[in-house]
């Protein structure tokens, strides 16, 4: 456990000491702020009917939400292991009194922690909405649960991609390709006619997940999917590090 905490603290400090982290934060807040303002402007139009709240649309109902996740997550994770492989510091890390699993989990939780930090300022949107209308906290809480759950999967996939190459750019591209495949299942679902396959695809359709979370529905099957898929990517990452250790 001490080894995991040491890796976690090291990686989390690296995020906050890196200028790139603040570039990511600035980009993230500007894009989300712009998207939120567009949603508010649209809903203030009498033709919109006033049947939804800005926060419901904000939680996964726009393409911009997904584009931000698809681009930000690879950038957050691309250096985590690939930079260690490139510099050779992975050898010192692997000979330290920490296991491969502790290294992977420490880096994973640090990335997930910074990812959650990115979303914290968006709570200001709740305050803004609350000043003009009553806030329904159920969909808001479930919406953030969905954001953290999907982020957990994306970050685990990104760390796995980072463990496959010494190049950060290549790691980001591999991660982006994996995330596109996970996200594109929502579109494949409509092309499938076999009922069994359709049900499987519906279970892992991330857009449907966020739509449910945005309505205040927390389906434990979704949470199980996030935990098991994240665990699978982290297991593959650990095995990849173990294989490199003996080369």
C-alpha positions as CSV (number, residue, x, y, z in Angstrom):
1,X,0.0,0.0,0.0
2,X,2.8,2.4,0.8
3,X,4.3,1.8,-2.7
4,X,0.9,2.6,-4.3
5,X,0.6,5.8,-2.3
6,X,4.2,6.8,-3.2
7,X,3.5,6.4,-6.9
8,X,0.1,8.2,-6.6
9,X,1.7,11.2,-4.8
10,X,4.5,11.4,-7.3
11,X,2.2,11.3,-10.3
12,X,-0.4,13.7,-8.9
13,X,2.3,16.3,-8.1
14,X,3.6,15.8,-11.7
15,X,0.2,16.9,-13.0
16,X,0.0,20.0,-10.9
17,X,3.6,21.0,-11.5
18,X,3.3,20.6,-15.3
19,X,2.3,23.6,-17.4
20,X,0.5,21.2,-19.8
21,X,-1.9,20.4,-17.0
22,X,-3.0,24.0,-16.8
23,X,-3.3,24.3,-20.6
24,X,-5.6,21.2,-20.4
25,X,-7.6,22.8,-17.6
26,X,-8.0,26.1,-19.4
27,X,-9.0,24.4,-22.7
28,X,-11.4,22.2,-20.8
29,X,-13.1,25.0,-18.9
30,X,-13.3,27.3,-22.0
31,X,-15.0,24.6,-24.1
32,X,-17.4,23.5,-21.4
33,X,-18.3,27.1,-20.6
34,X,-19.0,27.8,-24.2
35,X,-21.1,24.6,-24.5
36,X,-23.0,25.5,-21.4
37,X,-23.7,29.0,-22.7
38,X,-25.0,27.6,-26.0
39,X,-27.3,25.2,-24.1
40,X,-28.7,28.1,-22.0
41,X,-29.2,30.3,-25.0
42,X,-31.0,27.5,-26.9
43,X,-33.3,26.7,-23.9
44,X,-34.1,30.4,-23.5
45,X,-35.5,30.4,-27.0
46,X,-39.3,30.2,-26.8
47,X,-39.2,27.6,-29.6
48,X,-37.3,25.2,-27.4
49,X,-40.4,24.6,-25.3
50,X,-38.7,24.9,-22.0
51,X,-39.0,21.1,-21.3
52,X,-35.5,20.5,-20.2
53,X,-32.9,22.0,-17.9
54,X,-29.4,23.1,-19.1
55,X,-27.8,20.6,-16.9
56,X,-29.7,17.7,-18.4
57,X,-28.3,18.7,-21.8
58,X,-24.9,19.3,-20.4
59,X,-24.5,15.7,-19.2
60,X,-23.7,13.8,-22.4
61,X,-26.5,15.1,-24.6
62,X,-24.2,17.1,-27.0
63,X,-21.4,15.9,-29.3
64,X,-19.1,18.4,-27.6
65,X,-19.3,16.5,-24.3
66,X,-18.0,13.4,-26.0
67,X,-15.4,15.2,-28.1
68,X,-13.9,16.8,-24.9
69,X,-13.6,13.4,-23.3
70,X,-12.2,11.7,-26.4
71,X,-9.5,14.3,-26.7
72,X,-8.7,15.2,-23.1
73,X,-8.3,11.7,-21.7
74,X,-5.5,10.5,-24.1
75,X,-3.6,13.7,-23.3
76,X,-3.9,13.1,-19.6
77,X,-2.7,9.5,-19.9
78,X,-0.2,9.5,-22.8
79,X,2.9,10.2,-20.7
80,X,2.2,8.0,-17.7
81,X,4.1,5.0,-18.7
82,X,5.4,5.8,-22.2
83,X,7.7,8.5,-20.8
84,X,9.1,6.1,-18.3
85,X,9.8,3.6,-21.1
86,X,11.4,6.3,-23.3
87,X,13.7,7.7,-20.5
88,X,14.6,4.3,-19.1
89,X,13.3,5.3,-15.6
90,X,10.9,2.4,-15.8
91,X,13.8,0.0,-15.0
92,X,14.5,1.8,-11.7
93,X,10.8,1.9,-10.9
94,X,10.4,-1.8,-11.5
95,X,13.4,-2.7,-9.3
96,X,12.0,-0.5,-6.5
97,X,10.0,-2.3,-3.7
98,X,6.7,-1.8,-5.6
99,X,4.8,-4.3,-7.7
100,X,3.6,-3.8,-11.2
101,X,0.0,-3.6,-9.9
102,X,1.0,-0.8,-7.4
103,X,2.7,1.2,-10.1
104,X,-0.3,0.9,-12.5
105,X,-2.9,1.7,-9.7
106,X,-0.9,4.6,-8.4
107,X,-0.7,6.2,-11.8
108,X,-4.3,5.3,-12.5
109,X,-5.7,6.9,-9.4
110,X,-3.5,10.0,-9.9
111,X,-4.9,10.5,-13.4
112,X,-8.4,9.8,-12.2
113,X,-7.9,12.3,-9.4
114,X,-6.8,15.0,-11.8
115,X,-9.7,14.2,-14.2
116,X,-12.2,14.7,-11.3
117,X,-10.4,18.0,-10.5
118,X,-11.1,19.1,-14.0
119,X,-14.8,18.7,-13.5
120,X,-15.1,20.4,-10.1
121,X,-15.3,23.9,-11.5
122,X,-18.4,22.8,-13.6
123,X,-20.3,22.8,-10.3
124,X,-20.5,26.5,-10.8
125,X,-23.1,25.8,-13.5
126,X,-25.3,24.2,-10.8
127,X,-25.1,27.5,-8.9
128,X,-25.9,29.5,-12.0
129,X,-29.0,27.4,-12.7
130,X,-30.0,27.4,-9.1
131,X,-30.2,31.2,-9.1
132,X,-33.1,31.2,-11.7
133,X,-34.8,27.9,-11.0
134,X,-35.1,25.0,-8.6
135,X,-32.3,22.5,-8.8
136,X,-33.1,18.8,-8.9
137,X,-30.1,17.2,-7.2
138,X,-30.9,13.6,-8.3
139,X,-30.0,14.0,-12.0
140,X,-27.0,16.2,-11.1
141,X,-25.5,13.7,-8.7
142,X,-26.2,10.8,-11.1
143,X,-24.8,12.8,-14.0
144,X,-21.5,13.3,-12.2
145,X,-21.5,9.6,-11.3
146,X,-21.7,8.8,-15.0
147,X,-18.9,11.3,-15.8
148,X,-16.6,9.7,-13.2
149,X,-17.5,6.2,-14.3
150,X,-16.9,6.7,-18.0
151,X,-13.8,8.7,-17.2
152,X,-12.5,5.8,-15.1
153,X,-12.9,3.5,-18.2
154,X,-11.3,6.0,-20.6
155,X,-8.3,6.6,-18.3
156,X,-7.7,2.9,-17.8
157,X,-7.7,2.5,-21.6
158,X,-5.3,5.4,-21.9
159,X,-2.9,3.9,-19.4
160,X,-2.9,0.6,-21.3
161,X,-2.2,2.5,-24.5
162,X,0.7,4.3,-22.8
163,X,2.2,1.0,-21.7
164,X,2.4,-0.2,-25.3
165,X,4.9,2.3,-26.7
166,X,7.7,4.7,-25.8
167,X,6.2,7.5,-27.8
168,X,3.7,9.8,-26.1
169,X,2.1,10.8,-29.4
170,X,1.6,7.1,-30.5
171,X,0.2,6.4,-27.0
172,X,-2.3,9.2,-27.4
173,X,-3.3,8.0,-30.9
174,X,-3.8,4.4,-29.7
175,X,-5.8,5.6,-26.7
176,X,-7.9,7.8,-29.0
177,X,-8.6,4.8,-31.3
178,X,-9.7,2.6,-28.4
179,X,-12.0,5.3,-27.0
180,X,-13.5,5.9,-30.4
181,X,-14.4,2.2,-30.6
182,X,-15.9,2.2,-27.1
183,X,-18.0,5.3,-28.0
184,X,-19.0,4.3,-31.5
185,X,-20.9,1.3,-30.2
186,X,-23.8,3.7,-29.8
187,X,-24.0,4.0,-33.6
188,X,-23.3,0.3,-34.3
189,X,-26.3,-0.7,-32.2
190,X,-28.7,0.7,-34.7
191,X,-27.2,-1.3,-37.5
192,X,-27.6,-4.7,-35.8
193,X,-30.6,-6.9,-36.2
194,X,-29.7,-9.9,-34.0
195,X,-31.5,-9.4,-30.7
196,X,-28.8,-11.0,-28.5
197,X,-26.0,-8.9,-30.1
198,X,-28.3,-5.8,-29.9
199,X,-28.8,-6.3,-26.1
200,X,-25.0,-6.7,-25.6
201,X,-24.3,-3.5,-27.5
202,X,-27.1,-1.7,-25.6
203,X,-25.5,-2.7,-22.3
204,X,-22.1,-1.1,-23.2
205,X,-23.6,1.9,-25.1
206,X,-22.0,4.8,-23.3
207,X,-24.3,7.4,-24.8
208,X,-27.3,5.6,-23.4
209,X,-25.5,5.4,-20.1
210,X,-25.1,9.1,-19.9
211,X,-28.7,9.7,-21.1
212,X,-29.9,7.6,-18.2
213,X,-27.6,9.3,-15.7
214,X,-28.8,12.7,-16.9
215,X,-32.3,11.7,-16.1
216,X,-31.4,10.7,-12.5
217,X,-31.3,6.9,-13.3
218,X,-28.4,5.0,-11.7
219,X,-28.4,1.5,-13.0
220,X,-25.9,-0.7,-11.1
221,X,-25.3,-2.7,-14.2
222,X,-23.6,0.4,-15.7
223,X,-21.4,0.7,-12.6
224,X,-20.4,-2.9,-12.8
225,X,-19.4,-2.4,-16.5
226,X,-17.2,0.6,-15.5
227,X,-15.5,-1.4,-12.8
228,X,-14.9,-4.5,-14.8
229,X,-13.8,-2.8,-18.0
230,X,-11.4,-0.5,-16.0
231,X,-10.1,-3.6,-14.2
232,X,-9.5,-5.4,-17.5
233,X,-7.5,-2.5,-19.0
234,X,-5.4,-2.2,-15.8
235,X,-4.8,-5.9,-15.7
236,X,-3.5,-5.8,-19.3
237,X,-1.3,-2.8,-18.4
238,X,0.2,-4.7,-15.5
239,X,0.9,-7.7,-17.6
240,X,2.5,-5.5,-20.3
241,X,4.8,-4.0,-17.6
242,X,5.6,-7.4,-16.3
243,X,6.5,-8.6,-19.8
244,X,8.8,-5.6,-20.3
245,X,10.5,-6.3,-17.0
246,X,11.9,-9.6,-18.2
247,X,13.2,-8.4,-21.6
